[in-house]
Amino acid sequence: MAERQESILVVDDEQTIRSFLKQVLIGEGYHCDEAGNVEEALEKLKRDAIDLVLLDIKMPGRSGLELLPEIRASFPDTAVVMATAMNDSSVAVQCMKQGAYDYLAKPFSLDDVVLSVERALRRRRLELENRAYQQHLEELVSEKTKELREALDRIKLASLDTIYRLARAAEYRDADTGAHIERIGRFSAAIARQLNLENSEVENMLYAAPMHDVGKIAVPDRILLKSSSLDSDEWEIMRRHTTIGAEILHGSDAEFIRLAEVIALTHHEKWDGSGYPRGLTGSQIPLAGRIVAIADVFDALTSARPYKEPFSVTASLDIVRKERGVHFDPDVIDAFFAVQDEILAIRDEYRDEEESRLRRMVAELQHAH
């Protein structure tokens, strides 16, 4: 008989029965051990890897019925076949409900024992194989999910990079840099997060806010680069960058592009109704526009422009604070100051290192024309 490798523990208080069953099972090629009571059985279960327990129900002290649920709880990979002299169907049902794989009534034949053990071990193998297969599937799903998430992250990063580059191209003549574009997105996302927007909404703000001034691509150089105050006609043309930007972005299926359309149109509206292009007031202004308004103004105050030198951070913070309830939504201003440290950290991280060089290039081009 070829060795089967599985290990069986025979638990019975009668030595004669244990020896008999052990001899039969060893003859069938199993590794076999024995125990005379529940305590001895538990010691061997804890010490050795047991594949199946052939367990007598009625024994002095703790019974097999008491040991069965403990085996199922502590050694779930161990199959159990119950054996008893009580030919009682209700006891059999109770054993099966508690997790026994089979039930043998004494006196039992050798064939019955061997067949019952084979069935129980076959079922155990199938359950272990199924569990291993399920675990393998879960690992594959987890791995593929991770790969998809990483691929999506790469796509998002590539999309964000493209957005920054296109937005920067639209504002390039205005001497704005890629750092400015990134700051607006990250300022807006920080404020949105403080306002308890959903993670998806915060991410959309990060993507959409950099496109706030995309309409400037249609503003002539003589106006966009003018170092002195604009006259009324020039100012009217400049104000059109909001509606032009919205028109450029209109009609997209992408949620963040639709949000960018709203931002482009409304980020120059003011809480008190004195903004443009529509003169909206208060909550008539979409929240995204209200958020980008403060992000854009703070960044403009602290940055050099063709018509001005940068204000200090302290002076800029004082200016925006005074505009609470006038230019800016009070709740958005409060959120801005709640994340002030994060805002300043973003400003430090994304500095306009190219700003001076770009401004010189723009000035040279302007002079050349």
Secondary structure, 3 states (H helix, E strand, C coil): CCCCCCEEEEECCCHHHHHHHHHHHHHCCCEEEEECCHHHHHHHHHHCCCCEEEEECCCCCCCHHHHHHHHHHHCCCCEEEEEECCCCHHHHHHHHHCCCCEEEECCCCHHHHHHHHHHHHHHHHHHHHHHHHHHHHHHHHHHHHHHHHHHHHHHHHHHHHHHHHHHHHHHHHHCCCHHHHHHHHHHHHHHHHHCCCCHHHHHHHHHHHHHCCHHHHHCCHHHHCCCCCCCHHHHHHHHCHHHHHHHHHCCCCCHHHHHHHHHHHHCCCCCCCCCCCCCCCHHHCCHHHHHHHHHHHHHHHCCCECCECCCCHHHHHHHHHHCECCCECHHHHHHHHHCHHHHHHHHHHCCCCCHHHHHHHHHHHHHHC
